[in-house]
Amino acid sequence: LREVVPGLSRLAFLWNPDARGNLLDYNQTEGAARSLGLQLQSAEVVRAEDFDRVFSAITKERAQALIVPGVSPLAFANRDRIASFAQTNRLPSMYAQREFVDAGGLMSYGPILAESIAHAADFVARILKGARAADLPVEQPTQFELFINLKTAKALGLTIPPSLLLRADQVIE
């Protein structure tokens, strides 16, 4: 987002603190934002009814961009609504899942889902063959995908730097 919005200083983080893993995402994003001199706005959504209140707060606090982390069934189910809010309010947005970009979000960067599923299947096979779950290593994703929606960039009046386009796995035109 910093490459797309060079003067970025205020960033909204739309998350569900009740969703497993989101607290870690928030804490890591908060640390990264601090090191980059960015002000991070926590926009907590626990129920679908929270979206209007949270969208109003994001607008009121004049966020310049929006991040939505992965592993949030609530956000995923409302991805069209979130992407529409971001476009309507001219907020460059970044997501962890490609489906948000398909819904009109600006960019996504996250692990390749097929790789994660393959690792999960491998772990299931090991356990079925007698391995103890506690003995299996904790693994982090090793491959990530970057998707960029140029239609959304144009609608927001943004120019995506060529260096970022070259790193993209897919560009929607």
Buried (B, 14 or more C-beta within 10 A) or exposed (E): BEEBBEEBBBBBBBBBEEBEEBEEBBEEBBEEBEEEEBBBBBBBBEEEEBBEEBBEBBBEEEBBBBBBBBBBEBBBEBBBBBBBBBBEBEBBBBBBBBBBBBBBBBBBBBBBBEBBEEBEEEBEEBEEEEEEEEEEEEEEEEEEBBBBBBEBBEBBEBEBEEEBEEEBBEBBE
